[in-house]
């Protein structure tokens, strides 16, 4: 299990339990997220434990976002490490995902 999911009101908080999101595990994360995204319109991905992400990891995140958007939902990212934030900004994905300092702030943002 790469991800732990728990409800916070109307928002599904998914914590990614891996130091890296790369070619070795991004496919597994993508498969774990599919049924979660299919059932919940409001999601937050807590990436606080992730210290490294590569293009396949970013691809898994984008795939989940595309699925959520197609179902009328959204995914927000929380607790990006400095290294992950740099990669997200270099690839301009910060224009696609809303990013928050904490998971609590991301969950709360759905209520506003």
KOLGU-188020 format. One record per residue (C-alpha): x, y, z. Coordinates in pm, whole numbers, plus 50000, padded with zeros to 5 digits. Layout:
BEGIN
XYZ
...
***
This chain:
BEGIN
500005000050000
501505032849889
498575053750003
496415056450313
492985072050262
490735087050528
487655109250519
487735144150667
484155156450641
483395156450269
487065154750166
489125123250111
492665128150243
495155104550077
498575102250241
501335088850015
503565066150227
506765065850025
510005085650019
510035084749638
507415086449369
509235072849067
509205046448794
509465018649054
506135026449224
504175052549026
502145025848846
501125011149180
500065045149312
498095051848995
496185019149042
495565026149413
494195060749336
491775050149059
489015035749283
489465063649540
489135090849276
486135072749124
484265074549456
485245108949587
484975143049420
487105162249671
490595148749729
493775160449895
497065142449831
499415146350127
502945143249987
504685151550315
506705119050319
507755121549953
511305134549913
511805126449543
509535126349239
510355119348875
508375122448552
506525089548605
505505100748954
504225133648813
502425113648546
500595093448812
499455125648981
498305140448650
496455108648560
494545109948890
493735146848835
492465140148483
490235112448615
488935134848897
488255163748658
486405140948416
484095131048704
483555167148816
486075164749101
489385180249199
492675170649363
494775194249573
498355187649687
499675193250038
502985193450228
505375192449935
509015189150037
511395215149899
512765190549641
509315179649522
508105215849506
511085224749283
510205196949038
506515206449042
507395242848969
509975234448700
507355213848518
504775241548573
502435217148744
501845243049017
499595259748759
497495228148735
497375217149099
496435239249391
499195234949653
498935239550029
501475240350314
499415215950524
496875188650463
494495206150704
494645238350499
493985218950177
490995200850332
489675233850469
489985250550128
487155228749997
484825243750257
485465279550143
***
